[in-house]
Amino acid sequence: MMLAFPAWPRHWSRQQRSSATMVLASVVLLLLLWLMAIPLAMAPEPIGENAQAFAEGTRVTVQLTVLAGLAGIVIGILAALGKTSRLPPLRWVASFYIWVVRGTPLLVQVLFVFLALPALVPALQLSDFASACVALAFNAGAYNAEAIRSGLLAVPRGQIEAARSLGLSRWYTFIDVTFPQAFKVALPPLVNNTVALLKDSSLAYAIGVVELTNVGNRIQAATFQPVPTLVTTALIYLVLTTVLTQISGAVERRYDVEGRQP
């Protein structure tokens, strides 16, 4: 059943309701990460005896998503600025990066960072967790770049010219005029990319990261009971994506992405 949040008082504004939803969903996520081993321990075997392993794997999955997601937004902003730059070298580099990452499988990128990158740069030795974070961040950054670039191009040229005519420098025009409007337009696809990143983090199992999918795979291999193990893994992912969707939806409403009044 879909995870539902309470209906807030009608006299609250859109911002108040969305802020309350963000807080509640964040609390639910923290409680889930902290206490999920308790209800899992009451489940039949082989779930009950491996409840702590599922809980730890879930925490690693969330850590991967948060770290890679934040880094992916920063990388996406830089790549979007590069692709819209007036300098041809920056456009070429940004376009090449986006083309390569969007045109190759994420699994290949994870394996490349973990296996090939240390061979190419011997001084760069990353752990399995760090390698997964780097691969996921650069993958998310390429998709975020296109969303942010679309947002930048959606800002009316007249507003930029008006800001410059008022004496604002290029930097302050971008910070105060262009980027806030572009981010508002780009927010829905950025949200979708973050939800997809949570599920894509399961590919980190290929390089030995003990996240949720890896835990489920190890348990079903040891117990020869794939149905309860995989169903439990899928349900945990479903709850995580539902809570994350509630948080991201509240963020969209908080910033009035659709342009509706409270």
Secondary structure as GFF3:
##gff-version 3
##sequence-region A 1 262
A	DSSP	alpha_helix	14	35	.	.	.	ID=ss1
A	DSSP	alpha_helix	37	41	.	.	.	ID=ss2
A	DSSP	three_ten_helix	48	50	.	.	.	ID=ss3
A	DSSP	alpha_helix	51	83	.	.	.	ID=ss4
A	DSSP	alpha_helix	88	102	.	.	.	ID=ss5
A	DSSP	alpha_helix	106	111	.	.	.	ID=ss6
A	DSSP	pi_helix	112	116	.	.	.	ID=ss7
A	DSSP	alpha_helix	117	120	.	.	.	ID=ss8
A	DSSP	alpha_helix	128	154	.	.	.	ID=ss9
A	DSSP	alpha_helix	157	165	.	.	.	ID=ss10
A	DSSP	alpha_helix	170	173	.	.	.	ID=ss11
A	DSSP	pi_helix	174	178	.	.	.	ID=ss12
A	DSSP	alpha_helix	179	200	.	.	.	ID=ss13
A	DSSP	three_ten_helix	201	207	.	.	.	ID=ss14
A	DSSP	alpha_helix	212	223	.	.	.	ID=ss15
A	DSSP	alpha_helix	226	254	.	.	.	ID=ss16
###
